[in-house]
Amino acid sequence: MSSEPDSPEIAERINTVRVEDEMEQSYIDYAMSVIAGRALPDVRDGLKPVHRRILYAMHEAGVSSGSSHRKSSSIVGETMGDYHPHGDSAIYDTLVRMAQDFSMRYPLVDGQGNFGSVDGDPAAAMRYTESRMSPIAEELLADIEMDTVDFEPNYDDRLQEPSVLPAAFPNLLVNGSSGIAVGMSTNVPPHNLREVVDATIHLIDNPDCSIPDLMEYVKGPDFPTAGNIVGRSDIREAYTTGRGRLTVRAEYEIEEYERGQRIVITELPFQQNKSKLVENIADDVNEDKLEGIRNLRDESDRDGIRVVVELKRGANADVVENKLLDSHLERTFGVINLALVDGQPKVLTLKELLKHYVDHRKEVVRRRSQYELEEKRERAHILEGRLKALDNAEDVVETIRNAEDRDAARAALRETFEFSEEQAAHIVRMQLGSLTSMEATEIKEEYEDVTARIERLETILEEESELLDVIKDELRDIKEEYGDERRTSIVEDMGTVSHEDLIPEEDVAVVLSEQDYIKRVPIDTFSPQHRGGKGVIGTNLKEGDRVSTVFTASTHDYLLCFTNQGQVYRLKVYEVPEMSRTARGTSAVNILDLDEGEDITAVVTADDLDFEANDEYLTMATQDGYVKRTEVGEFENIRSTGIRATRLEHGDALVDVEVTDGDQDVVLSTVQGMAIRFDEDDVRPMGRSARGVRGVKLEGGDQVAGIAAAAETDDRDLFTVTEFGYGKRTPLSEYRPQSRNGKGLKDIKTGQRNGRVSTVHTVESDDHFVAMSEGGQIMRAPVDEVSEVGRNTKGVKVMELDENDRLAAVDTFSEIETADEDESEGESETAE
């Protein structure tokens, strides 16, 4: 059969559109369908369509809180068949969640059977569980038959379903909501009913109130699993902007028991799987990520959660607690107060959420009052007819008796007594027993009650203040009926206790060997000796290994470590394992990413640097006599693998680094005992990739040994130490300034006794020094044990070395005054 005659008509029905335009519009239509029809709650009742349809299906089926439980499969079937044709599993999953007291702050379904657990166990199949509405859920549907909300056709136009529920309480805030739509998501946390009701009433009384005013009532989210919210600033941000990130922490306590200490967890962050938590902690313990735990068990029962973490003897409970918080006991709850307002998604503040709810309740109460008023007016009209009939009872009865039928009786009553059609019809249906005097009294009393109610309803509809009073009274009733105490505590954000905070601040010596063994040892381990002593064993070296570096620092210092290859690394001193003085140390590979042959030659404490200032410099010296100044700001961000500090020519090496302020002099010392002092302004500031300029003219194979900084009126000494353990102190004033790239002056006599210069430092008389030999001997002594002499002298013995040993490094330090010492001094002053 040919279709040619119809071809023009078919062509007229074809529209030409661009593919991208059609795809865009179709996707937008789909997205809005998902947003409005599935994923986002309505701001008025706080429900998504599937929640609303389940509750309405239960309401229509009479499965109320006062009825017997009904098989969940029956409820799911009726919901799917009449209102929500999206599959039974989606409906049952929603029903299950509404019954879980660990998911909903105020469950809307009263479940009987296995509805899952906080361990992530799934609910039993719907054929095994039974459900009914909880009492508070009925408050969401209260007065729905009184034309309080709009209805719309269901999916097949057979039935009508509500587009929103009357919602006698702000369910969106009280129970929260979560969901993922197309291109957006919502995550409204649950709240305490009493707090939300109080805030709503305050908003009704004070429409111009601020969000901080409302927060006087709504302290923060109140999760069904309790726990703690850390800090109030994040809550304020979430309420003010509609978005925020809350830190939710488990509730726990540290207990003493017969075998030591244990951490007992009794409350979990919202939506945290308890069994998964225990499993993850166990995994970290087995993988040595979490130390100090000897046993872990779950003692939870029907009375509540109890997870016990037993600690090893000697374990620091604060450290274990902190690591548990970092990895397991704290979670972030991302607040996104996204809801549908007039069918459109909108992110809402706390005040906006409550305001939209109040507007909804005003509409509900207004429509309910209008509906009831019409009913009461109709009833009053009937009662007026009955009272009139009682006043003329004999005549009314006679008129009805004389009529041929009911229609004639109604007509006669209307004509004779001027009854309305409704009144006449009612009187004809009346029984004679209703004409008794007792019935007459009851009718008069009912009429008085009805007219009083009509006056009240008219007042509510005419005066908004009266309508708002009704809303407030109903909210107070719900608060008294269903309100409970807050479960989630809000704790101040004191900051988590870091590992650093748990380590006492003390001076330590950090020892690094050529084969990259590293350790730290408290300085107090080494008692001060007189100069010239041999010291004690400072480390147990492997055969063929030698000490390459020793430096002093505080355990809380953050250091910049410069190497001979011109790289700089970050080091937090407390990350270096503390060991005994005779221990070899641990491999430095996980602490400092040094290459083969790379040694630390200079250390600077970064805590003392102002990275944003432009008047501080790191002044570097290389063994070939080059000097460079670079602003400290260029060293603020250092990768774990280090960054370049200076460019070196082949064969050159970085030997020392000093912090200068732009107004100081620089003193360079060479291995052959020469020293030159010049103004640091002679060296212009350069970038990290620059090589620098000549600082000293070297002769006869000489090399730079170290660098020191000196002020114009500096009363400190230059402390020079040689490789064979000899040294001296000379006032800085004896080193007259010269021009850069000169030969300098004779500082110390080198030769067969002294050997070459090892290092130089500027010192004060009350400083201490630590000297360590390549063979691992270490000694500590006061600086004033070393004689103060002039330039061009041999100095005195600083440390006794074995025949084949050499001095590896020397560092100086001022002792830290501990808190105990400060307190004792204060007590002494008070006593005096």
VOGU-3710 file (C-alpha; in Angstrom, 3 decimals, decimal comma):
1> mssepdspei> 0,000/0,000/0,000  1,565/3,272/-1,091  1,927/6,183/1,352  2,647/8,790/-1,324  -0,732/10,614/-0,973  0,025/11,157/2,750  3,572/12,339/2,230  2,829/16,102/2,329  0,858/15,680/5,576  3,678/13,683/7,142
11> aerintvrve> 6,220/16,307/6,109  4,133/19,026/7,745  4,302/17,159/11,051  8,126/16,895/11,029  10,074/19,625/12,854  13,730/20,213/12,074  15,844/20,846/15,163  19,547/20,848/15,932  20,703/17,667/17,639  22,601/19,567/20,362
21> demeqsyidy> 19,514/21,680/21,144  17,312/18,633/21,469  19,880/16,803/23,612  20,267/19,826/25,888  16,534/20,301/26,390  15,915/16,594/26,881  18,675/16,399/29,485  17,312/19,432/31,323  13,833/17,893/31,332  15,255/14,628/32,670
31> amsviagral> 17,336/16,399/35,308  14,392/18,427/36,568  12,266/15,290/36,639  14,822/13,567/38,864  15,274/16,666/41,015  11,585/17,263/41,614  10,305/13,707/41,386  12,826/11,603/43,241  15,961/13,042/44,834  15,205/16,292/46,661
41> pdvrdglkpv> 12,846/16,936/49,592  10,158/19,583/49,641  11,032/22,390/52,026  7,492/22,337/53,457  7,205/18,772/54,746  10,815/17,652/54,382  9,833/14,576/52,377  10,785/13,198/48,992  7,937/11,771/46,885  8,695/8,169/47,877
51> hrrilyamhe> 8,547/8,984/51,609  5,348/10,957/51,158  3,709/8,197/49,136  4,609/5,466/51,623  3,096/7,437/54,487  -0,007/8,339/52,507  -0,493/4,736/51,381  -0,281/3,627/55,028  -2,730/6,339/55,978  -5,198/5,280/53,293
61> agvssgsshr> -4,830/1,642/54,326  -5,469/2,501/57,971  -2,037/1,335/59,107  -1,805/3,915/61,867  0,141/3,874/65,120  -2,920/2,470/66,871  -3,494/-0,381/64,444  -1,751/-3,718/64,287  1,431/-4,072/62,276  1,064/-4,901/58,600
71> ksssivgetm> 3,447/-6,946/56,487  5,946/-4,620/54,889  5,426/-6,359/51,547  1,764/-5,341/51,675  2,624/-1,693/52,306  5,277/-1,743/49,576  2,815/-3,340/47,166  0,090/-0,772/47,796  2,557/2,099/47,514  3,976/0,796/44,255
81> gdyhphgdsa> 0,620/-0,109/42,756  -1,161/3,123/43,595  1,420/5,882/43,841  5,071/5,036/43,196  5,754/2,765/40,210  9,552/2,701/40,610  10,257/-0,797/41,872  9,686/-2,500/45,182  13,338/-2,491/46,328  13,566/1,305/46,249
91> iydtlvrmaq> 10,327/1,615/48,227  11,343/-1,000/50,793  14,791/0,551/51,272  13,089/3,845/52,058  10,622/2,173/54,411  13,495/0,465/56,226  15,393/3,704/56,701  12,305/5,429/58,101  12,148/2,657/60,732  15,845/2,761/61,780
101> dfsmryplvd> 16,420/4,676/65,004  20,097/5,079/64,074  19,215/6,689/60,732  16,212/8,861/61,648  16,241/11,178/64,652  12,484/10,606/65,035  11,570/7,448/63,052  8,409/7,761/60,983  7,787/4,015/60,788  7,328/1,614/63,700
111> gqgnfgsvdg> 9,023/-1,545/62,484  8,742/-5,050/63,828  11,438/-7,521/62,835  14,970/-7,138/61,514  15,389/-3,652/60,070  19,200/-3,697/59,902  21,818/-2,490/62,346  24,513/0,102/62,872  27,000/-2,608/61,789  25,676/-2,303/58,243
121> dpaaamryte> 23,640/-5,514/58,407  20,798/-5,373/55,852  17,158/-5,606/56,821  15,288/-8,876/56,428  13,227/-9,358/53,287  9,975/-7,411/53,226  7,922/-10,601/53,552  9,404/-11,126/57,033  9,095/-7,632/58,516  6,022/-5,736/59,630
131> srmspiaeel> 5,391/-2,010/59,821  2,987/0,699/60,833  3,179/4,443/61,179  4,844/5,866/64,262  2,797/8,350/66,296  4,906/11,310/65,183  4,407/10,354/61,527  0,659/10,830/61,985  1,371/14,459/62,834  2,668/14,912/59,303
141> ladiemdtvd> -0,696/13,713/57,937  -2,932/15,382/60,517  -5,949/17,222/58,986  -5,102/16,059/55,474  -8,852/15,385/54,861  -9,700/19,023/55,634  -8,556/20,482/52,312  -5,297/21,596/53,897  -3,079/20,653/50,941  -3,440/20,270/47,206
151> fepnyddrlq> -3,915/16,869/45,617  -2,830/15,757/42,177  -3,553/12,698/40,012  -1,398/9,646/40,596  0,684/8,175/37,813  -2,271/6,503/36,030  -4,984/9,063/36,895  -6,968/6,529/38,928  -6,393/8,162/42,292  -5,434/11,437/43,897
161> epsvlpaafp> -2,290/11,876/46,012  -1,120/14,857/48,076  1,528/17,077/46,544  2,721/17,872/50,094  1,697/16,822/53,602  0,306/19,243/56,200  3,380/18,591/58,429  2,543/19,759/61,939  6,290/20,068/62,730  9,371/21,153/60,663
171> nllvngssgi> 10,292/17,675/59,499  13,063/18,739/57,103  15,155/20,109/59,959  14,014/17,572/62,536  14,751/14,410/60,546  17,052/15,822/57,883  17,384/14,468/54,380  20,027/13,270/51,953  19,971/12,556/48,250  21,837/12,880/44,984
181> avgmstnvpp> 20,115/14,415/41,985  21,495/15,291/38,561  24,251/17,830/39,089  23,338/18,540/42,701  22,882/16,862/46,046  21,325/17,546/49,429  22,498/16,631/52,910  20,418/18,237/55,643  21,421/17,042/59,131  18,780/16,039/61,713
191> hnlrevvdat> 17,995/18,307/64,670  16,381/18,183/68,077  12,593/18,653/67,933  12,433/20,871/71,007  15,121/23,207/69,728  13,584/23,490/66,265  10,110/24,185/67,685  11,483/26,873/70,004  13,339/28,486/67,105  10,214/28,370/64,917
201> ihlidnpdcs> 8,138/30,052/67,618  10,854/32,683/68,065  10,819/33,371/64,318  7,026/33,729/64,357  7,258/36,235/67,192  10,286/38,022/65,714  10,199/37,873/61,894  13,256/40,147/61,633  15,447/38,022/63,916  18,935/37,079/62,782
211> ipdlmeyvkg> 20,436/33,636/62,326  22,589/34,046/65,495  19,311/34,754/67,330  17,877/31,459/66,054  21,087/29,692/67,044  20,318/30,569/70,645  17,623/27,901/70,288  19,033/25,570/67,620  22,461/24,766/69,036  23,414/22,555/66,120
221> pdfptagniv> 22,509/19,248/64,466  21,384/16,458/66,782  22,286/13,070/65,349  20,437/9,873/66,311  23,754/8,163/67,115  24,741/11,049/69,420  28,491/11,727/69,267  30,077/15,181/69,351  30,272/18,090/66,932  33,654/19,800/67,159
231> grsdireayt> 33,508/23,597/67,132  30,717/26,111/66,620  32,129/28,162/63,754  31,376/25,435/61,202  27,797/25,191/62,479  27,413/28,951/62,141  28,713/28,832/58,576  26,299/26,026/57,646  23,323/27,896/59,088  24,388/31,205/57,560
241> tgrgrltvra> 25,228/30,020/54,041  23,356/26,734/53,729  26,630/24,877/53,242  29,329/23,759/55,636  31,552/20,947/56,826  31,024/19,717/60,360  33,548/17,578/62,201  31,668/14,831/64,035  33,600/12,939/66,697  32,882/9,689/68,525
251> eyeieeyerg> 32,276/9,731/72,265  34,907/7,797/74,217  36,771/7,798/77,469  40,114/6,538/78,685  39,700/4,053/81,544  42,139/2,523/83,958  41,803/-1,221/84,497  43,852/-3,992/86,052  46,118/-4,433/83,013  46,681/-0,759/82,230
261> qrivitelpf> 44,618/1,666/80,176  41,899/1,264/77,574  39,897/3,550/75,332  36,165/2,761/75,428  34,051/4,081/72,530  30,366/4,506/73,431  28,969/6,724/70,648  29,785/6,895/66,943  29,689/9,668/64,360  26,455/9,704/62,351
271> qqnksklven> 26,302/7,101/59,553  29,533/5,368/60,619  29,512/1,585/60,273  30,585/0,123/63,633  31,857/-3,224/62,372  33,785/-1,480/59,604  35,301/0,844/62,183  36,554/-2,088/64,261  37,877/-3,805/61,142  39,760/-0,693/59,978
281> iaddvnedkl> 41,356/-0,154/63,386  42,464/-3,793/63,418  43,945/-3,447/59,917  45,962/-0,392/60,956  47,264/-2,218/64,016  48,315/-5,229/61,926  50,023/-2,975/59,369  51,908/-1,097/62,136  50,155/2,155/61,241  48,685/2,286/64,724
291> egirnlrdes> 51,000/1,427/67,588  50,379/0,868/71,273  47,253/-1,332/70,977  47,295/-4,839/72,420  43,642/-5,857/72,039  40,475/-4,707/70,329  36,937/-6,024/70,787  33,319/-5,068/70,263  31,251/-5,432/73,445  28,136/-3,711/72,064
301> drdgirvvve> 24,687/-5,072/72,913  21,064/-3,932/72,898  21,840/-1,388/75,603  24,288/0,510/73,424  27,664/0,692/71,729  30,839/-0,331/73,532  34,052/-0,815/71,563  37,080/-1,443/73,767  40,625/-0,612/72,661  43,145/-1,988/75,172
311> lkrganadvv> 46,566/-0,352/75,219  49,950/-1,942/75,709  51,791/-1,304/78,927  53,806/1,872/78,632  51,857/3,096/75,578  51,017/6,796/75,568  47,214/6,931/75,691  47,189/10,486/74,356  49,164/9,479/71,263  46,905/6,483/70,541
321> enklldshle> 43,831/8,644/71,115  45,120/11,265/68,708  45,857/8,712/65,987  42,425/7,133/66,417  40,859/10,564/66,031  42,883/11,317/62,919  42,030/8,067/61,178  38,867/6,571/62,631  36,913/8,443/65,293  36,253/11,677/63,438
331> rtfgvinlal> 34,237/12,141/60,274  33,210/15,131/58,239  29,512/15,752/57,663  29,025/17,979/54,633  25,944/20,147/55,123  24,030/21,101/51,977  20,612/22,548/52,839  19,190/22,023/49,364  15,438/21,633/49,045  12,605/22,311/46,610
341> vdgqpkvltl> 10,995/25,729/46,977  7,983/26,104/44,671  9,342/23,186/42,678  12,793/24,731/42,218  15,976/23,565/44,023  17,443/26,158/46,352  20,170/26,189/49,009  18,632/27,601/52,184  19,881/29,167/55,393  18,475/28,194/58,776
351> kellkhyvdh> 16,138/31,176/58,788  14,923/30,473/55,263  14,191/26,838/56,132  12,063/27,880/59,092  10,396/30,739/57,235  9,257/28,488/54,389  7,872/26,051/56,931  5,980/28,796/58,766  4,522/30,009/55,460  3,396/26,450/54,740
361> rkevvrrrsq> 1,756/26,066/58,154  -0,007/29,403/57,758  -1,518/28,139/54,529  -2,449/24,800/56,113  -4,090/26,363/59,154  -5,886/28,940/56,993  -7,310/26,283/54,691  -8,177/24,034/57,601  -9,937/26,883/59,390  -11,841/27,799/56,254
371> yeleekrera> -12,869/24,178/55,761  -13,973/23,812/59,356  -15,778/27,181/59,253  -17,847/26,055/56,317  -18,678/22,817/58,117  -19,604/24,661/61,300  -21,746/27,159/59,419  -23,616/24,315/57,764  -24,077/22,641/61,129  -25,232/25,881/62,731
381> hilegrlkal> -27,740/26,338/59,971  -29,154/22,858/60,615  -29,232/23,440/64,357  -31,076/26,708/63,846  -33,712/24,772/61,885  -33,992/22,168/64,610  -34,408/24,802/67,308  -37,091/26,490/65,247  -38,814/23,137/64,750  -38,724/22,515/68,536
391> dnaedvveti> -40,357/25,866/69,142  -43,168/24,836/66,757  -43,126/21,125/67,402  -46,902/20,464/67,271  -47,436/22,472/64,111  -44,389/20,895/62,449  -45,613/17,376/63,269  -49,108/18,207/62,063  -47,739/19,631/58,791  -45,687/16,502/58,145
401> rnaedrdaar> -48,651/14,210/58,982  -50,908/16,033/56,534  -48,367/15,794/53,663  -48,772/13,060/51,031  -45,047/12,175/50,932  -41,592/13,394/51,982  -41,241/15,809/49,108  -44,601/17,344/49,928  -43,625/17,510/53,595  -40,391/19,366/52,795
411> aalretfefs> -42,247/21,785/50,542  -44,925/22,408/53,197  -42,315/23,060/55,873  -40,469/25,525/53,662  -43,695/27,367/52,790  -45,214/27,409/56,262  -42,182/27,963/58,477  -39,664/29,419/55,986  -37,155/26,627/56,461  -34,321/26,303/53,935
421> eeqaahivrm> -34,096/23,218/51,739  -31,373/21,725/53,938  -33,268/22,467/57,148  -36,546/21,038/55,796  -34,820/17,860/54,602  -33,166/17,385/58,002  -36,435/17,926/59,912  -38,260/15,405/57,768  -35,575/12,838/58,610  -35,736/13,563/62,353
431> qlgsltsmea> -37,095/10,972/64,735  -39,846/11,894/67,182  -37,502/11,046/70,049  -35,447/14,096/69,209  -38,334/16,319/70,266  -37,861/15,539/73,937  -36,839/18,291/76,302  -33,452/16,643/76,942  -32,711/16,557/73,222  -33,757/20,194/73,008
441> teikeeyedv> -31,284/21,128/75,738  -28,461/19,252/73,996  -29,255/20,970/70,697  -29,167/24,387/72,344  -25,803/23,603/73,968  -24,380/22,297/70,701  -25,629/25,394/68,895  -23,884/27,626/71,427  -20,657/25,639/71,014  -20,875/25,764/67,238
451> tarierleti> -21,523/29,506/67,123  -18,613/30,089/69,514  -16,393/27,999/67,290  -17,538/29,929/64,239  -16,598/33,184/65,912  -13,193/31,752/66,797  -12,555/30,509/63,259  -13,620/33,843/61,781  -11,175/35,574/64,118  -8,365/33,204/63,061
461> leeeselldv> -9,055/33,891/59,394  -9,372/37,643/59,820  -6,431/38,269/62,158  -3,024/36,774/61,302  -1,844/37,119/64,888  -4,576/34,700/65,973  -3,639/32,285/63,189  0,000/32,417/64,280  -1,064/31,743/67,870  -2,748/28,558/66,667
471> ikdelrdike> 0,453/27,460/64,911  2,514/28,161/68,024  0,096/26,319/70,317  0,126/23,257/68,059  3,917/23,315/67,888  4,124/23,483/71,674  1,789/20,485/71,963  3,995/18,452/69,629  7,089/19,554/71,522  5,586/18,339/74,784
481> eygderrtsi> 4,346/15,091/73,245  7,401/14,013/71,281  10,303/16,228/72,371  13,347/14,734/74,073  16,776/15,768/75,258  19,613/16,574/72,896  21,849/13,594/72,139  24,752/15,163/70,265  27,098/17,337/72,291  28,903/20,340/70,881
491> vedmgtvshe> 32,489/20,554/72,092  34,875/23,415/71,604  37,506/22,980/68,923  40,624/22,837/71,047  42,533/21,378/68,120  43,603/17,793/68,038  46,590/16,924/70,175  49,406/16,507/67,702  52,244/14,078/68,112  54,489/17,099/68,542
501> dlipeedvav> 52,399/18,391/71,472  52,915/15,116/73,291  56,706/15,273/73,093  58,475/17,389/75,715  60,494/20,264/74,339  64,153/19,570/75,034  67,559/20,033/73,484  68,758/17,035/71,512  71,739/16,059/69,422  70,866/14,659/65,992
511> vlseqdyikr> 73,522/12,310/64,628  73,744/11,276/60,969  76,308/8,885/59,513  77,705/8,574/55,999  75,654/5,385/55,495  72,500/7,343/56,389  71,779/6,169/59,918  70,051/8,826/61,969  68,901/9,245/65,568  68,337/11,876/68,219
521> vpidtfspqh> 69,677/11,787/71,757  68,736/14,212/74,558  71,579/16,581/75,274  71,140/15,879/78,960  72,399/12,364/78,208  75,863/13,916/77,916  77,090/15,552/81,096  79,196/18,684/80,555  82,940/17,967/80,715  86,034/20,090/80,815
531> rggkgvigtn> 87,629/20,878/77,489  90,177/18,368/76,259  88,151/15,390/77,389  87,636/12,328/75,263  83,881/12,261/75,740  81,762/9,122/75,569  80,507/6,795/72,873  77,833/8,698/70,999  76,811/6,078/68,477  77,510/2,474/67,545
541> lkegdrvstv> 78,711/2,634/63,942  78,702/-0,180/61,427  82,095/-1,232/60,157  83,268/1,225/57,541  80,713/3,867/58,520  81,630/7,311/59,894  79,743/10,156/61,508  79,079/12,834/58,915  76,966/15,343/60,841  75,929/16,227/64,356
551> ftasthdyll> 73,790/19,219/65,187  71,786/20,386/68,154  68,135/21,424/68,062  64,922/21,405/70,057  62,522/18,498/69,604  59,891/21,011/68,419  62,134/22,667/65,846  61,319/22,632/62,162  64,658/22,666/60,350  65,990/23,451/56,920
561> cftnqgqvyr> 68,789/20,978/56,226  71,273/22,014/53,531  73,491/19,418/51,873  76,858/19,461/50,194  75,104/19,005/46,839  73,199/22,296/47,159  69,807/20,819/48,091  67,650/21,789/51,055  65,232/19,489/52,893  62,661/19,917/55,645
571> lkvyevpems> 63,049/18,064/58,927  60,826/18,026/62,003  63,170/17,019/64,785  60,576/14,982/66,694  60,197/12,754/63,605  63,747/11,519/64,139  63,529/8,481/66,455  64,910/9,021/69,944  67,481/6,383/70,868  70,161/5,730/73,430
581> rtargtsavn> 73,597/7,209/72,935  75,076/3,811/72,025  72,373/2,930/69,491  73,278/2,920/65,806  70,148/4,763/64,684  67,553/4,033/62,044  67,689/4,344/58,294  67,170/7,946/57,245  65,473/7,006/53,975  61,967/7,687/55,367
591> ildldegedi> 62,994/10,926/57,035  65,402/12,571/54,609  65,494/11,643/50,937  69,276/11,992/50,570  71,116/10,763/47,506  74,237/8,622/47,709  77,187/10,730/48,790  74,922/13,573/49,930  75,666/14,858/53,449  74,076/17,554/55,575
601> tavvtaddld> 76,522/20,428/55,973  74,326/23,162/57,480  71,106/23,383/59,487  68,849/26,425/59,980  65,885/26,577/62,351  62,894/27,581/60,233  60,794/28,521/63,280  62,943/31,620/63,671  62,396/32,747/60,071  59,761/35,157/58,781
611> feandeyltm> 59,005/33,795/55,312  56,861/36,794/54,369  59,391/39,446/55,345  61,802/40,857/52,777  64,616/41,624/55,204  65,881/38,145/56,059  68,311/36,150/53,977  69,956/32,765/53,905  73,600/33,460/53,147  75,438/30,440/51,750
621> atqdgyvkrt> 79,098/29,639/51,266  80,675/26,977/49,055  84,052/25,316/49,499  85,409/27,083/46,382  84,795/30,475/48,003  81,475/31,510/46,462  78,891/33,373/48,551  75,208/33,949/47,842  72,272/35,616/49,601  68,686/34,493/48,948
631> evgefenirs> 65,504/35,806/50,584  64,064/33,324/53,070  60,639/33,535/51,393  61,968/31,376/48,560  62,324/28,485/51,016  58,788/28,537/52,426  57,472/25,596/50,403  59,879/22,676/50,315  58,876/19,346/48,835  59,541/16,091/50,643
641> tgiratrleh> 62,208/15,348/48,041  63,869/18,707/48,695  64,485/21,693/46,434  67,591/23,354/45,016  69,170/25,888/47,351  72,062/26,948/45,108  73,726/26,089/41,819  77,145/24,459/42,118  79,894/24,102/39,568  81,490/20,692/39,106
651> gdalvdvevt> 83,646/19,816/42,090  82,224/22,551/44,321  80,150/21,847/47,455  77,924/23,821/49,804  79,661/23,965/53,187  77,654/26,316/55,424  74,587/28,576/55,670  73,932/31,532/57,982  70,825/33,693/58,551  71,467/37,411/58,012
661> dgdqdvvlst> 69,248/40,485/58,188  70,761/42,735/55,505  72,716/44,907/57,964  75,363/42,443/59,106  78,891/41,458/58,167  79,837/38,028/56,867  82,896/36,126/58,148  84,275/33,353/55,933  86,792/30,927/57,416  89,019/28,636/55,379
671> vqgmairfde> 90,477/25,226/56,160  94,008/26,701/56,137  93,149/29,105/58,952  92,340/32,307/57,054  89,278/34,484/57,751  87,752/37,426/55,866  85,032/39,788/57,086  82,978/41,949/54,686  79,618/43,701/54,508  76,838/41,385/53,361
681> ddvrpmgrsa> 75,603/44,161/51,046  78,648/43,353/48,930  76,686/40,272/47,908  73,455/41,209/46,135  70,354/39,030/46,783  69,941/36,240/44,207  67,506/33,450/43,385  67,872/29,829/44,410  69,250/28,773/41,032  72,100/31,321/41,098
691> rgvrgvkleg> 75,693/30,345/41,858  76,756/33,445/43,788  79,851/35,641/43,732  83,423/35,281/44,987  83,662/35,846/48,721  87,276/34,999/49,406  90,405/34,568/47,323  91,740/31,064/47,984  95,373/30,098/47,487  97,358/26,890/47,574
701> gdqvagiaaa> 94,401/24,468/47,467  92,609/26,242/50,300  88,853/25,775/50,784  86,083/27,475/52,770  85,357/25,761/56,102  82,398/27,786/57,338  80,501/31,068/57,531  79,435/33,260/60,439  77,453/36,495/60,768  78,560/39,481/62,849
711> aetddrdlft> 77,017/42,845/63,674  79,051/46,044/63,635  79,117/46,280/67,461  79,054/42,516/68,102  80,637/41,520/71,441  80,551/37,805/70,700  83,485/35,549/69,854  84,398/33,569/66,773  84,778/29,944/67,879  87,164/28,067/65,566
721> vtefgygkrt> 87,735/24,297/65,833  90,185/22,154/63,847  89,965/18,569/62,658  92,432/17,274/65,281  90,366/18,661/68,135  92,000/22,022/68,834  90,203/25,344/68,989  90,030/28,901/70,303  87,749/31,864/70,879  88,618/35,273/69,474
731> plseyrpqsr> 86,536/38,477/69,801  84,837/39,379/66,521  86,133/42,886/66,935  89,626/41,629/65,992  88,438/40,851/62,451  88,415/44,189/60,649  86,040/44,506/57,687  87,553/44,250/54,218  86,294/44,153/50,670  84,806/40,968/49,302
741> ngkglkdikt> 87,140/38,570/47,419  90,224/39,426/49,450  92,686/37,038/51,078  91,565/37,912/54,596  93,496/37,679/57,865  95,147/34,818/59,697  92,656/33,331/62,133  94,278/30,213/63,563  97,536/28,397/62,972  97,012/25,116/61,184
751> gqrngrvstv> 99,590/22,434/60,604  100,595/19,051/61,908  99,223/19,566/65,446  95,929/21,275/64,663  95,154/19,958/61,248  92,766/21,867/59,022  89,929/24,062/60,268  86,740/22,042/60,687  84,113/24,684/61,507  83,450/28,165/62,904
761> htvesddhfv> 80,605/29,536/65,025  79,764/32,801/66,715  79,275/32,142/70,441  78,516/33,802/73,741  80,331/32,906/76,931  77,392/30,996/78,431  76,827/28,779/75,359  77,636/25,073/75,226  79,149/23,088/72,372  78,819/19,479/71,255
771> amseggqimr> 81,737/17,944/69,360  81,595/14,535/67,700  84,312/12,558/65,995  84,023/10,477/62,875  84,505/7,399/65,026  81,414/8,162/67,120  82,917/9,780/70,262  80,897/12,721/71,533  81,494/15,309/74,222  79,709/18,335/75,581
781> apvdevsevg> 81,355/21,277/77,302  80,737/24,943/78,118  82,173/27,326/75,547  83,959/29,315/78,255  86,148/26,240/78,874  87,900/27,198/75,619  90,344/30,049/76,110  89,650/33,470/74,562  92,844/34,409/72,665  93,882/36,575/69,768
791> rntkgvkvme> 94,096/35,786/66,088  96,939/33,792/64,574  97,352/31,505/67,570  97,265/27,727/67,853  94,480/27,502/70,431  93,980/24,776/73,020  92,821/21,177/72,992  89,052/21,049/72,766  88,571/17,277/72,461  90,906/14,335/72,835
801> ldendrlaav> 90,845/12,177/69,674  92,293/8,763/68,935  95,226/8,610/66,534  93,214/7,812/63,417  90,078/9,706/64,396  89,031/13,113/63,135  86,499/15,686/64,270  83,315/15,225/62,224  81,247/18,189/63,364  80,781/20,757/66,108
811> dtfseietad> 77,586/22,584/67,020  76,767/25,167/69,681  73,555/25,810/71,566  71,939/27,767/74,386  70,068/25,555/76,825  66,253/25,631/76,836  64,670/26,860/80,041  62,026/24,284/80,888  58,631/25,058/82,397  59,650/23,320/85,618
821> edesegeset> 62,655/25,568/85,954  60,507/28,667/85,361  58,022/27,544/87,988  60,713/26,784/90,538  62,269/30,217/89,960  58,873/31,808/90,435  58,359/29,913/93,666  61,754/31,026/94,938  60,977/34,668/94,184  57,628/34,336/95,935
831> ae> 59,282/32,755/98,964  61,812/35,547/99,126
//
